[in-house]
Amino acid sequence: MMHKSLILASLLWLGATGPDPRQEASIVNYDYCDSENFTWQGGEEITYTLYYQLNFIWIAAGEATFKVKDMGDRYFISIDGKTISAFEWFYEVNDRYESVIDKKTLLPLSFSRDIQEGKYVWWDKFTFDQKNNKVHASKGWPDKPTKYYTADLSGCMHDMISIVYNVRNIDFNQYDPGDQFGVKVFVEEEYPLQVEVRQKNVEQKIRGLGKMKTHLIRPQVVSGHFFDDDTRMDIYMSADGNRIPLMIESPVSVGKVKAVLTKYKGLRYPLVCGD
């Protein structure tokens, strides 16, 4: 059972495919080297229910909670993902992701993962040297020697968590539907990604929240592990000051997955839910 892992990977934009050659979208430069945070704050806590589609039935398989802590000159962001208790007897998941982000630039200083999914256990940690464009990394397993390595970066590099919070600060007024902007993420290697702005200020029904005004964006994903070459992930972000991902939908190699916002507190601005 890989349901929870697949959806949590979707939440964090795991990987990249190439751009769709059928689309002739305008590429708009986006400066993610020194971003200003005006959408989220310390104390924010948001929780998603993670669903897997089986034979046209959506099954609630897990939960992921994102927490932001203000630590003075930096933010500490953690994600805890786990299987819903009804499924633990079959396949237990207990994943932990952490990122320390520089408050001035919103670039990551460090990132770590602690993965426990059934009998599959491993961890890794990346320490970013943004000034010298390098990352110092380690990867470990319970029954193998720890692997240490250093990689060169192209500059202004993000991790799986920091990129999500960085993109929340994008000014969507500068884009037209069909425009794309580029971002970069390091996940054991560097991935350049394109994100397409599909729609702006459109109403979308979100389970449990009603009709919400949203921006729909479509980031690229990595093919070969969880996703097929033609996979497209749809992220519905709240079209308000918070820019919270309200719902994420994506096909994967073994079906479809969905993440829906179900709990939230400590938001910077009130979230107005629909009918």
Rosetta blueprint (number, residue, H / E / L):
1 M L
2 M L
3 H H
4 K H
5 S H
6 L H
7 I H
8 L H
9 A H
10 S H
11 L H
12 L L
13 W L
14 L L
15 G L
16 A L
17 T L
18 G L
19 P L
20 D L
21 P L
22 R L
23 Q L
24 E L
25 A L
26 S L
27 I E
28 V L
29 N L
30 Y L
31 D L
32 Y L
33 C L
34 D L
35 S L
36 E L
37 N L
38 F L
39 T L
40 W L
41 Q L
42 G L
43 G L
44 E L
45 E E
46 I E
47 T E
48 Y E
49 T E
50 L E
51 Y E
52 Y E
53 Q E
54 L E
55 N L
56 F L
57 I E
58 W E
59 I E
60 A E
61 A E
62 G E
63 E E
64 A E
65 T E
66 F E
67 K E
68 V E
69 K E
70 D E
71 M L
72 G L
73 D L
74 R E
75 Y E
76 F E
77 I E
78 S E
79 I E
80 D E
81 G E
82 K E
83 T E
84 I L
85 S H
86 A H
87 F H
88 E L
89 W L
90 F L
91 Y L
92 E L
93 V E
94 N E
95 D E
96 R E
97 Y E
98 E E
99 S E
100 V E
101 I E
102 D E
103 K L
104 K L
105 T L
106 L L
107 L L
108 P E
109 L E
110 S E
111 F E
112 S E
113 R E
114 D E
115 I E
116 Q E
117 E E
118 G L
119 K L
120 Y E
121 V E
122 W E
123 W E
124 D E
125 K E
126 F E
127 T E
128 F E
129 D E
130 Q L
131 K L
132 N L
133 N L
134 K E
135 V E
136 H E
137 A E
138 S E
139 K E
140 G E
141 W E
142 P L
143 D L
144 K E
145 P E
146 T E
147 K E
148 Y E
149 Y E
150 T E
151 A E
152 D E
153 L L
154 S L
155 G L
156 C L
157 M L
158 H E
159 D L
160 M L
161 I L
162 S H
163 I H
164 V H
165 Y H
166 N H
167 V H
168 R L
169 N L
170 I L
171 D L
172 F H
173 N H
174 Q H
175 Y L
176 D L
177 P L
178 G L
179 D L
180 Q E
181 F E
182 G E
183 V E
184 K E
185 V E
186 F E
187 V L
188 E L
189 E L
190 E E
191 Y E
192 P E
193 L E
194 Q E
195 V E
196 E E
197 V E
198 R E
199 Q E
200 K E
201 N E
202 V E
203 E E
204 Q E
205 K E
206 I E
207 R L
208 G L
209 L L
210 G E
211 K E
212 M E
213 K E
214 T E
215 H E
216 L E
217 I E
218 R E
219 P E
220 Q L
221 V L
222 V L
223 S E
224 G L
225 H L
226 F L
227 F E
228 D L
229 D L
230 D L
231 T L
232 R L
233 M L
234 D E
235 I E
236 Y E
237 M E
238 S E
239 A L
240 D L
241 G L
242 N L
243 R L
244 I L
245 P E
246 L E
247 M E
248 I E
249 E E
250 S E
251 P E
252 V E
253 S L
254 V L
255 G E
256 K E
257 V E
258 K E
259 A E
260 V E
261 L E
262 T E
263 K E
264 Y E
265 K E
266 G L
267 L L
268 R L
269 Y L
270 P L
271 L L
272 V L
273 C L
274 G L
275 D L
